[in-house]
Amino acid sequence: MSAVTAVPAAGTPAALAHFAARLSFETDVSDVAADLAAGVPGLVVVDSRDEKSWNQGHIPGAVHLPTAEIAARAAELIPAGATVVTYCWGPGCNGATKAALEFAKLGHAVKEMIGGFEYWAREGLAVDSIDGPAARPVDPLTCAC
């Protein structure tokens, strides 16, 4: 018996609904990097981690807004009508999900960046830190470069 097909794959209508819904909630590191590089207007990337993590490294141009401060500070930092992309450390952290929930409560269009800062850095993308800009070598497991 197949472990994969023991539960049959969803039918086409259910699969379409499911995968379209996932893409409405999530984005990935490479799509965010491409949009930032292209200067896509109305996109705000939010780092929801604490200050120590932010200082260690963050996405250039990101807004530092820890989850506990979103309700109080979002109006001053996030333009009305912007699409917010939240991230935290990585796949083992649900901080970006919690931050996305807070933005949704405020009525913002929001997506979570899957992979978080960990995969941003692993893909060799630019990183800002308290020590200045840097980039790490590309992890061959994350990029077929």
N, C-alpha and C positions, 0 to 999 in steps of 0.2 A: 504494500500500500504506500502511496506517495504522501509524504509529509506536506508537500506543497499543495497537492490537489485534493487532500482529504476533505477540505472545505473548498467547494468550487469557487472559481473566480466570479466576481459580481458580473451581472449582465451589463450590457452596454449602457442603458440609461443610468443605472446606479453608478457605474464606473465614471461616466462623464460627470455626473453631479458631484461625486466624491472628489475627483482630481481637480475639477474646476474650483470647488470650494477650498481645497488645500492651497491652491495658488492664490486665492483671494486673501488668505491669511498669512502666507509665508513668501519670502523671497530668499535668494541665496547671495553669498559673498560676491560671486562674479557678476551677477546682475546689478548689485549695488555699486560695485567698483565701476562698471561700465557707465551707469547713469551719473555717478559723480564725475567721472572723467569727461563725459559729454556735457556736463553742466545743466542737466535736466532741471528745469525750474520747478519749484514747489515741493521739493524733496528735502526732508530734514532727517538726518540720521542721529539717533539718540543713544548714547552710552548710559546704561542704567546702573552701572557698577559704582562701588564706593571710590573715594578719592585716591586711596592707595593704588587701586587697580588702574584707575584713569592715568595716574602719574607714571605707572609702569609702562603703559602703552595704550594708544587708542587710535581710532580711524581719523585721519586728518579731516578737519572740517566738521567732525561730529560735535554735537552739543552734549555736555556732561550734565545729566539730570538724573540723579539716583531716584529709584522708584518711590521712595518715601516722600520725595519733594515734588513729584509730578503734579498733584492736585493743586498745590500752592503756587508753583512757579511756571507751569506750562504756558499760561496766558502771556507772560512776559517774554518767553523764549521761543515759542513756536508760532509762526504766522498763521492767521486764520486761513483755512482752506488747504494748508500743506498736507502732504502725505507723510506720515511719520514712519520711520523704520527703526525699530528697537533692536538692540543687541546687548548681550552680557558676555560672560566669559566664553562659553562654548556649549557643546551639545549636552553636557552633563549638568547644566545649570538652567533653571527655569526663570531666572531673573528677567529675561527679555519678554517672556510670556506674561509675567506679572506686570511689567511696565506697559506692555501693549494693552492689557486689560484696563489699566488706569487711563491711558489715552482714549480708549474706546468709551469709557465712562464719561469722558469730557466731550465726546462727540467727534473726535478726530478720526480721519481715515488713517488706518494703521496696519502695518505688517511687521512680522517678526523676521529678523534675518537669521535663518538657520545656520548653524555652524559657529556663530558668534565671532568674537575677537580671535579665538583660537584659530579658526580656519582662515580668517583674514590674514593673520600673520603666517600661517603655514603655506598659504598660496604666494608668499613673497611680496605681498602688497605693502605699500608705504605705511609706516606707523609713526605717529608722533608720541613723544614721551617727555618726561621732565628733563631728560638729557638731550632732547632735540629730535629731528627726524631721522628715521632709519628704515631699513628693510631687511628682513631675514631671508636666508636662502629658501628657495622653493622646496617644499617637502615633496619628493617624487611620488608619494602615495596620494597626494591631493591634486596633482597636476600632471597631465601627460604632455609636458613641455619638451 
